[in-house]
Amino acid sequence: MAIVKKDSSTRRAFRVPVDLRGSVWHRASVRVAVQDLSLTGCLLQCPASLDAGTIVDVHVELGKHVLTTKARVVDASLDGAALPAAMQYLLGLEFLGLAARHEADLRRFLDEESRRRGRRALI
């Protein structure tokens, strides 16, 4: 499995560090931990790896709202920070065709989270 490092200056959207719960579905539903989130994608910690290019259904719990969308796995790597007994993978996902309602909920959540953390607001 290749580890792909992306230059943060090439990202299309500002990422917000988060600690959220969610799930991905590809042949089976798997619980995940969302580590960062943006309007265009997210970084997940997952107990299984998926190949780059794989399309998954994603559900992220945003407080009282649930973000539901399709996403493409952009990169995957072994999480070196996870305990050896709890092997985990990091999956970088790109959202595909985010519905207007979900985009509005996500934008509101990210703006609130950015303000709470004292970071710049999203555009």
Chimera marker file (.cmm) of the C-alpha trace (Angstrom):
<marker_set name="trace">
<marker id="1" x="0.000" y="0.000" z="0.000" r="1" g="1" b="0" radius="0.5"/>
<marker id="2" x="1.453" y="3.341" z="-1.040" r="1" g="1" b="0" radius="0.5"/>
<marker id="3" x="1.487" y="6.310" z="1.284" r="1" g="1" b="0" radius="0.5"/>
<marker id="4" x="0.550" y="9.498" z="-0.487" r="1" g="1" b="0" radius="0.5"/>
<marker id="5" x="1.462" y="12.841" z="1.067" r="1" g="1" b="0" radius="0.5"/>
<marker id="6" x="-0.506" y="15.827" z="-0.183" r="1" g="1" b="0" radius="0.5"/>
<marker id="7" x="0.824" y="19.339" z="0.056" r="1" g="1" b="0" radius="0.5"/>
<marker id="8" x="-1.728" y="21.276" z="2.122" r="1" g="1" b="0" radius="0.5"/>
<marker id="9" x="-1.276" y="24.291" z="-0.174" r="1" g="1" b="0" radius="0.5"/>
<marker id="10" x="-2.890" y="22.316" z="-3.007" r="1" g="1" b="0" radius="0.5"/>
<marker id="11" x="-6.045" y="21.485" z="-1.040" r="1" g="1" b="0" radius="0.5"/>
<marker id="12" x="-9.283" y="22.913" z="-2.425" r="1" g="1" b="0" radius="0.5"/>
<marker id="13" x="-10.882" y="23.538" z="0.986" r="1" g="1" b="0" radius="0.5"/>
<marker id="14" x="-9.835" y="24.462" z="4.510" r="1" g="1" b="0" radius="0.5"/>
<marker id="15" x="-9.760" y="21.415" z="6.814" r="1" g="1" b="0" radius="0.5"/>
<marker id="16" x="-11.013" y="21.489" z="10.385" r="1" g="1" b="0" radius="0.5"/>
<marker id="17" x="-9.670" y="18.968" z="12.929" r="1" g="1" b="0" radius="0.5"/>
<marker id="18" x="-12.613" y="17.107" z="14.496" r="1" g="1" b="0" radius="0.5"/>
<marker id="19" x="-13.400" y="14.058" z="16.609" r="1" g="1" b="0" radius="0.5"/>
<marker id="20" x="-16.605" y="12.693" z="15.107" r="1" g="1" b="0" radius="0.5"/>
<marker id="21" x="-18.172" y="9.277" z="14.652" r="1" g="1" b="0" radius="0.5"/>
<marker id="22" x="-19.432" y="7.903" z="11.402" r="1" g="1" b="0" radius="0.5"/>
<marker id="23" x="-19.484" y="4.928" z="9.087" r="1" g="1" b="0" radius="0.5"/>
<marker id="24" x="-18.500" y="3.961" z="5.585" r="1" g="1" b="0" radius="0.5"/>
<marker id="25" x="-20.220" y="1.340" z="3.493" r="1" g="1" b="0" radius="0.5"/>
<marker id="26" x="-18.426" y="-0.726" z="0.876" r="1" g="1" b="0" radius="0.5"/>
<marker id="27" x="-19.726" y="-4.297" z="0.816" r="1" g="1" b="0" radius="0.5"/>
<marker id="28" x="-20.374" y="-3.894" z="4.581" r="1" g="1" b="0" radius="0.5"/>
<marker id="29" x="-20.843" y="-1.042" z="7.039" r="1" g="1" b="0" radius="0.5"/>
<marker id="30" x="-17.776" y="-0.149" z="9.104" r="1" g="1" b="0" radius="0.5"/>
<marker id="31" x="-17.650" y="2.327" z="12.018" r="1" g="1" b="0" radius="0.5"/>
<marker id="32" x="-15.016" y="5.041" z="11.603" r="1" g="1" b="0" radius="0.5"/>
<marker id="33" x="-13.558" y="8.012" z="13.481" r="1" g="1" b="0" radius="0.5"/>
<marker id="34" x="-13.470" y="11.255" z="11.492" r="1" g="1" b="0" radius="0.5"/>
<marker id="35" x="-10.237" y="13.157" z="12.195" r="1" g="1" b="0" radius="0.5"/>
<marker id="36" x="-10.629" y="16.150" z="9.915" r="1" g="1" b="0" radius="0.5"/>
<marker id="37" x="-13.373" y="17.511" z="7.739" r="1" g="1" b="0" radius="0.5"/>
<marker id="38" x="-13.801" y="20.035" z="4.927" r="1" g="1" b="0" radius="0.5"/>
<marker id="39" x="-16.408" y="20.952" z="2.327" r="1" g="1" b="0" radius="0.5"/>
<marker id="40" x="-14.690" y="18.651" z="-0.160" r="1" g="1" b="0" radius="0.5"/>
<marker id="41" x="-13.655" y="15.623" z="1.911" r="1" g="1" b="0" radius="0.5"/>
<marker id="42" x="-12.428" y="14.132" z="5.148" r="1" g="1" b="0" radius="0.5"/>
<marker id="43" x="-9.778" y="12.007" z="6.840" r="1" g="1" b="0" radius="0.5"/>
<marker id="44" x="-11.034" y="8.861" z="8.559" r="1" g="1" b="0" radius="0.5"/>
<marker id="45" x="-9.486" y="6.355" z="10.910" r="1" g="1" b="0" radius="0.5"/>
<marker id="46" x="-10.824" y="2.956" z="9.895" r="1" g="1" b="0" radius="0.5"/>
<marker id="47" x="-10.164" y="-0.678" z="10.934" r="1" g="1" b="0" radius="0.5"/>
<marker id="48" x="-9.810" y="-1.730" z="7.270" r="1" g="1" b="0" radius="0.5"/>
<marker id="49" x="-7.994" y="-0.292" z="4.296" r="1" g="1" b="0" radius="0.5"/>
<marker id="50" x="-9.598" y="0.431" z="0.942" r="1" g="1" b="0" radius="0.5"/>
<marker id="51" x="-7.892" y="0.881" z="-2.412" r="1" g="1" b="0" radius="0.5"/>
<marker id="52" x="-7.560" y="4.339" z="-3.922" r="1" g="1" b="0" radius="0.5"/>
<marker id="53" x="-10.440" y="4.997" z="-6.300" r="1" g="1" b="0" radius="0.5"/>
<marker id="54" x="-12.950" y="2.920" z="-4.330" r="1" g="1" b="0" radius="0.5"/>
<marker id="55" x="-16.374" y="4.587" z="-4.077" r="1" g="1" b="0" radius="0.5"/>
<marker id="56" x="-18.059" y="4.382" z="-0.653" r="1" g="1" b="0" radius="0.5"/>
<marker id="57" x="-21.181" y="5.663" z="1.079" r="1" g="1" b="0" radius="0.5"/>
<marker id="58" x="-20.254" y="7.923" z="3.996" r="1" g="1" b="0" radius="0.5"/>
<marker id="59" x="-22.288" y="8.882" z="7.057" r="1" g="1" b="0" radius="0.5"/>
<marker id="60" x="-20.835" y="11.439" z="9.500" r="1" g="1" b="0" radius="0.5"/>
<marker id="61" x="-22.629" y="12.481" z="12.690" r="1" g="1" b="0" radius="0.5"/>
<marker id="62" x="-22.611" y="16.312" z="12.837" r="1" g="1" b="0" radius="0.5"/>
<marker id="63" x="-24.421" y="16.758" z="16.134" r="1" g="1" b="0" radius="0.5"/>
<marker id="64" x="-28.139" y="16.833" z="15.331" r="1" g="1" b="0" radius="0.5"/>
<marker id="65" x="-27.495" y="16.369" z="11.584" r="1" g="1" b="0" radius="0.5"/>
<marker id="66" x="-26.033" y="13.423" z="9.686" r="1" g="1" b="0" radius="0.5"/>
<marker id="67" x="-23.972" y="14.055" z="6.583" r="1" g="1" b="0" radius="0.5"/>
<marker id="68" x="-24.721" y="11.337" z="4.021" r="1" g="1" b="0" radius="0.5"/>
<marker id="69" x="-22.911" y="11.253" z="0.685" r="1" g="1" b="0" radius="0.5"/>
<marker id="70" x="-20.820" y="9.221" z="-1.699" r="1" g="1" b="0" radius="0.5"/>
<marker id="71" x="-17.049" y="9.622" z="-1.618" r="1" g="1" b="0" radius="0.5"/>
<marker id="72" x="-13.963" y="8.389" z="-3.423" r="1" g="1" b="0" radius="0.5"/>
<marker id="73" x="-10.947" y="7.027" z="-1.536" r="1" g="1" b="0" radius="0.5"/>
<marker id="74" x="-8.068" y="9.294" z="-2.546" r="1" g="1" b="0" radius="0.5"/>
<marker id="75" x="-5.383" y="7.685" z="-0.415" r="1" g="1" b="0" radius="0.5"/>
<marker id="76" x="-4.950" y="5.139" z="2.354" r="1" g="1" b="0" radius="0.5"/>
<marker id="77" x="-2.134" y="4.356" z="4.761" r="1" g="1" b="0" radius="0.5"/>
<marker id="78" x="-1.424" y="2.483" z="7.953" r="1" g="1" b="0" radius="0.5"/>
<marker id="79" x="-1.977" y="4.751" z="10.985" r="1" g="1" b="0" radius="0.5"/>
<marker id="80" x="1.419" y="4.764" z="12.683" r="1" g="1" b="0" radius="0.5"/>
<marker id="81" x="-0.043" y="6.454" z="15.773" r="1" g="1" b="0" radius="0.5"/>
<marker id="82" x="-2.461" y="3.574" z="16.483" r="1" g="1" b="0" radius="0.5"/>
<marker id="83" x="-1.511" y="0.908" z="18.997" r="1" g="1" b="0" radius="0.5"/>
<marker id="84" x="-0.093" y="-2.257" z="17.393" r="1" g="1" b="0" radius="0.5"/>
<marker id="85" x="-2.934" y="-4.374" z="18.802" r="1" g="1" b="0" radius="0.5"/>
<marker id="86" x="-5.519" y="-1.984" z="17.338" r="1" g="1" b="0" radius="0.5"/>
<marker id="87" x="-4.305" y="-1.800" z="13.726" r="1" g="1" b="0" radius="0.5"/>
<marker id="88" x="-6.006" y="1.155" z="12.069" r="1" g="1" b="0" radius="0.5"/>
<marker id="89" x="-5.806" y="2.807" z="8.676" r="1" g="1" b="0" radius="0.5"/>
<marker id="90" x="-6.162" y="6.428" z="7.622" r="1" g="1" b="0" radius="0.5"/>
<marker id="91" x="-8.384" y="7.010" z="4.602" r="1" g="1" b="0" radius="0.5"/>
<marker id="92" x="-8.510" y="10.308" z="2.741" r="1" g="1" b="0" radius="0.5"/>
<marker id="93" x="-11.906" y="10.722" z="1.077" r="1" g="1" b="0" radius="0.5"/>
<marker id="94" x="-13.146" y="13.175" z="-1.550" r="1" g="1" b="0" radius="0.5"/>
<marker id="95" x="-16.887" y="13.871" z="-1.428" r="1" g="1" b="0" radius="0.5"/>
<marker id="96" x="-18.790" y="13.284" z="-4.676" r="1" g="1" b="0" radius="0.5"/>
<marker id="97" x="-21.931" y="15.267" z="-5.471" r="1" g="1" b="0" radius="0.5"/>
<marker id="98" x="-22.758" y="16.604" z="-2.007" r="1" g="1" b="0" radius="0.5"/>
<marker id="99" x="-26.507" y="17.419" z="-1.857" r="1" g="1" b="0" radius="0.5"/>
<marker id="100" x="-27.339" y="21.101" z="-1.257" r="1" g="1" b="0" radius="0.5"/>
<marker id="101" x="-28.973" y="20.369" z="2.120" r="1" g="1" b="0" radius="0.5"/>
<marker id="102" x="-25.956" y="18.358" z="3.312" r="1" g="1" b="0" radius="0.5"/>
<marker id="103" x="-23.551" y="21.005" z="2.021" r="1" g="1" b="0" radius="0.5"/>
<marker id="104" x="-25.422" y="23.706" z="3.978" r="1" g="1" b="0" radius="0.5"/>
<marker id="105" x="-25.387" y="21.580" z="7.163" r="1" g="1" b="0" radius="0.5"/>
<marker id="106" x="-21.683" y="20.833" z="6.688" r="1" g="1" b="0" radius="0.5"/>
<marker id="107" x="-20.801" y="24.482" z="6.000" r="1" g="1" b="0" radius="0.5"/>
<marker id="108" x="-22.690" y="25.571" z="9.149" r="1" g="1" b="0" radius="0.5"/>
<marker id="109" x="-20.979" y="22.877" z="11.244" r="1" g="1" b="0" radius="0.5"/>
<marker id="110" x="-17.510" y="23.777" z="9.936" r="1" g="1" b="0" radius="0.5"/>
<marker id="111" x="-18.065" y="27.509" z="10.509" r="1" g="1" b="0" radius="0.5"/>
<marker id="112" x="-19.193" y="26.864" z="14.105" r="1" g="1" b="0" radius="0.5"/>
<marker id="113" x="-16.320" y="24.455" z="14.757" r="1" g="1" b="0" radius="0.5"/>
<marker id="114" x="-13.770" y="26.901" z="13.290" r="1" g="1" b="0" radius="0.5"/>
<marker id="115" x="-15.061" y="29.709" z="15.514" r="1" g="1" b="0" radius="0.5"/>
<marker id="116" x="-15.096" y="27.437" z="18.562" r="1" g="1" b="0" radius="0.5"/>
<marker id="117" x="-11.466" y="26.510" z="17.936" r="1" g="1" b="0" radius="0.5"/>
<marker id="118" x="-10.484" y="30.124" z="17.253" r="1" g="1" b="0" radius="0.5"/>
<marker id="119" x="-9.657" y="29.559" z="13.603" r="1" g="1" b="0" radius="0.5"/>
<marker id="120" x="-10.578" y="31.568" z="10.563" r="1" g="1" b="0" radius="0.5"/>
<marker id="121" x="-14.137" y="31.198" z="9.310" r="1" g="1" b="0" radius="0.5"/>
<marker id="122" x="-14.848" y="29.377" z="6.064" r="1" g="1" b="0" radius="0.5"/>
<marker id="123" x="-15.877" y="31.226" z="2.944" r="1" g="1" b="0" radius="0.5"/>
<link id1="1" id2="2" r="1" g="1" b="0" radius="0.2"/>
<link id1="2" id2="3" r="1" g="1" b="0" radius="0.2"/>
<link id1="3" id2="4" r="1" g="1" b="0" radius="0.2"/>
<link id1="4" id2="5" r="1" g="1" b="0" radius="0.2"/>
<link id1="5" id2="6" r="1" g="1" b="0" radius="0.2"/>
<link id1="6" id2="7" r="1" g="1" b="0" radius="0.2"/>
<link id1="7" id2="8" r="1" g="1" b="0" radius="0.2"/>
<link id1="8" id2="9" r="1" g="1" b="0" radius="0.2"/>
<link id1="9" id2="10" r="1" g="1" b="0" radius="0.2"/>
<link id1="10" id2="11" r="1" g="1" b="0" radius="0.2"/>
<link id1="11" id2="12" r="1" g="1" b="0" radius="0.2"/>
<link id1="12" id2="13" r="1" g="1" b="0" radius="0.2"/>
<link id1="13" id2="14" r="1" g="1" b="0" radius="0.2"/>
<link id1="14" id2="15" r="1" g="1" b="0" radius="0.2"/>
<link id1="15" id2="16" r="1" g="1" b="0" radius="0.2"/>
<link id1="16" id2="17" r="1" g="1" b="0" radius="0.2"/>
<link id1="17" id2="18" r="1" g="1" b="0" radius="0.2"/>
<link id1="18" id2="19" r="1" g="1" b="0" radius="0.2"/>
<link id1="19" id2="20" r="1" g="1" b="0" radius="0.2"/>
<link id1="20" id2="21" r="1" g="1" b="0" radius="0.2"/>
<link id1="21" id2="22" r="1" g="1" b="0" radius="0.2"/>
<link id1="22" id2="23" r="1" g="1" b="0" radius="0.2"/>
<link id1="23" id2="24" r="1" g="1" b="0" radius="0.2"/>
<link id1="24" id2="25" r="1" g="1" b="0" radius="0.2"/>
<link id1="25" id2="26" r="1" g="1" b="0" radius="0.2"/>
<link id1="26" id2="27" r="1" g="1" b="0" radius="0.2"/>
<link id1="27" id2="28" r="1" g="1" b="0" radius="0.2"/>
<link id1="28" id2="29" r="1" g="1" b="0" radius="0.2"/>
<link id1="29" id2="30" r="1" g="1" b="0" radius="0.2"/>
<link id1="30" id2="31" r="1" g="1" b="0" radius="0.2"/>
<link id1="31" id2="32" r="1" g="1" b="0" radius="0.2"/>
<link id1="32" id2="33" r="1" g="1" b="0" radius="0.2"/>
<link id1="33" id2="34" r="1" g="1" b="0" radius="0.2"/>
<link id1="34" id2="35" r="1" g="1" b="0" radius="0.2"/>
<link id1="35" id2="36" r="1" g="1" b="0" radius="0.2"/>
<link id1="36" id2="37" r="1" g="1" b="0" radius="0.2"/>
<link id1="37" id2="38" r="1" g="1" b="0" radius="0.2"/>
<link id1="38" id2="39" r="1" g="1" b="0" radius="0.2"/>
<link id1="39" id2="40" r="1" g="1" b="0" radius="0.2"/>
<link id1="40" id2="41" r="1" g="1" b="0" radius="0.2"/>
<link id1="41" id2="42" r="1" g="1" b="0" radius="0.2"/>
<link id1="42" id2="43" r="1" g="1" b="0" radius="0.2"/>
<link id1="43" id2="44" r="1" g="1" b="0" radius="0.2"/>
<link id1="44" id2="45" r="1" g="1" b="0" radius="0.2"/>
<link id1="45" id2="46" r="1" g="1" b="0" radius="0.2"/>
<link id1="46" id2="47" r="1" g="1" b="0" radius="0.2"/>
<link id1="47" id2="48" r="1" g="1" b="0" radius="0.2"/>
<link id1="48" id2="49" r="1" g="1" b="0" radius="0.2"/>
<link id1="49" id2="50" r="1" g="1" b="0" radius="0.2"/>
<link id1="50" id2="51" r="1" g="1" b="0" radius="0.2"/>
<link id1="51" id2="52" r="1" g="1" b="0" radius="0.2"/>
<link id1="52" id2="53" r="1" g="1" b="0" radius="0.2"/>
<link id1="53" id2="54" r="1" g="1" b="0" radius="0.2"/>
<link id1="54" id2="55" r="1" g="1" b="0" radius="0.2"/>
<link id1="55" id2="56" r="1" g="1" b="0" radius="0.2"/>
<link id1="56" id2="57" r="1" g="1" b="0" radius="0.2"/>
<link id1="57" id2="58" r="1" g="1" b="0" radius="0.2"/>
<link id1="58" id2="59" r="1" g="1" b="0" radius="0.2"/>
<link id1="59" id2="60" r="1" g="1" b="0" radius="0.2"/>
<link id1="60" id2="61" r="1" g="1" b="0" radius="0.2"/>
<link id1="61" id2="62" r="1" g="1" b="0" radius="0.2"/>
<link id1="62" id2="63" r="1" g="1" b="0" radius="0.2"/>
<link id1="63" id2="64" r="1" g="1" b="0" radius="0.2"/>
<link id1="64" id2="65" r="1" g="1" b="0" radius="0.2"/>
<link id1="65" id2="66" r="1" g="1" b="0" radius="0.2"/>
<link id1="66" id2="67" r="1" g="1" b="0" radius="0.2"/>
<link id1="67" id2="68" r="1" g="1" b="0" radius="0.2"/>
<link id1="68" id2="69" r="1" g="1" b="0" radius="0.2"/>
<link id1="69" id2="70" r="1" g="1" b="0" radius="0.2"/>
<link id1="70" id2="71" r="1" g="1" b="0" radius="0.2"/>
<link id1="71" id2="72" r="1" g="1" b="0" radius="0.2"/>
<link id1="72" id2="73" r="1" g="1" b="0" radius="0.2"/>
<link id1="73" id2="74" r="1" g="1" b="0" radius="0.2"/>
<link id1="74" id2="75" r="1" g="1" b="0" radius="0.2"/>
<link id1="75" id2="76" r="1" g="1" b="0" radius="0.2"/>
<link id1="76" id2="77" r="1" g="1" b="0" radius="0.2"/>
<link id1="77" id2="78" r="1" g="1" b="0" radius="0.2"/>
<link id1="78" id2="79" r="1" g="1" b="0" radius="0.2"/>
<link id1="79" id2="80" r="1" g="1" b="0" radius="0.2"/>
<link id1="80" id2="81" r="1" g="1" b="0" radius="0.2"/>
<link id1="81" id2="82" r="1" g="1" b="0" radius="0.2"/>
<link id1="82" id2="83" r="1" g="1" b="0" radius="0.2"/>
<link id1="83" id2="84" r="1" g="1" b="0" radius="0.2"/>
<link id1="84" id2="85" r="1" g="1" b="0" radius="0.2"/>
<link id1="85" id2="86" r="1" g="1" b="0" radius="0.2"/>
<link id1="86" id2="87" r="1" g="1" b="0" radius="0.2"/>
<link id1="87" id2="88" r="1" g="1" b="0" radius="0.2"/>
<link id1="88" id2="89" r="1" g="1" b="0" radius="0.2"/>
<link id1="89" id2="90" r="1" g="1" b="0" radius="0.2"/>
<link id1="90" id2="91" r="1" g="1" b="0" radius="0.2"/>
<link id1="91" id2="92" r="1" g="1" b="0" radius="0.2"/>
<link id1="92" id2="93" r="1" g="1" b="0" radius="0.2"/>
<link id1="93" id2="94" r="1" g="1" b="0" radius="0.2"/>
<link id1="94" id2="95" r="1" g="1" b="0" radius="0.2"/>
<link id1="95" id2="96" r="1" g="1" b="0" radius="0.2"/>
<link id1="96" id2="97" r="1" g="1" b="0" radius="0.2"/>
<link id1="97" id2="98" r="1" g="1" b="0" radius="0.2"/>
<link id1="98" id2="99" r="1" g="1" b="0" radius="0.2"/>
<link id1="99" id2="100" r="1" g="1" b="0" radius="0.2"/>
<link id1="100" id2="101" r="1" g="1" b="0" radius="0.2"/>
<link id1="101" id2="102" r="1" g="1" b="0" radius="0.2"/>
<link id1="102" id2="103" r="1" g="1" b="0" radius="0.2"/>
<link id1="103" id2="104" r="1" g="1" b="0" radius="0.2"/>
<link id1="104" id2="105" r="1" g="1" b="0" radius="0.2"/>
<link id1="105" id2="106" r="1" g="1" b="0" radius="0.2"/>
<link id1="106" id2="107" r="1" g="1" b="0" radius="0.2"/>
<link id1="107" id2="108" r="1" g="1" b="0" radius="0.2"/>
<link id1="108" id2="109" r="1" g="1" b="0" radius="0.2"/>
<link id1="109" id2="110" r="1" g="1" b="0" radius="0.2"/>
<link id1="110" id2="111" r="1" g="1" b="0" radius="0.2"/>
<link id1="111" id2="112" r="1" g="1" b="0" radius="0.2"/>
<link id1="112" id2="113" r="1" g="1" b="0" radius="0.2"/>
<link id1="113" id2="114" r="1" g="1" b="0" radius="0.2"/>
<link id1="114" id2="115" r="1" g="1" b="0" radius="0.2"/>
<link id1="115" id2="116" r="1" g="1" b="0" radius="0.2"/>
<link id1="116" id2="117" r="1" g="1" b="0" radius="0.2"/>
<link id1="117" id2="118" r="1" g="1" b="0" radius="0.2"/>
<link id1="118" id2="119" r="1" g="1" b="0" radius="0.2"/>
<link id1="119" id2="120" r="1" g="1" b="0" radius="0.2"/>
<link id1="120" id2="121" r="1" g="1" b="0" radius="0.2"/>
<link id1="121" id2="122" r="1" g="1" b="0" radius="0.2"/>
<link id1="122" id2="123" r="1" g="1" b="0" radius="0.2"/>
</marker_set>
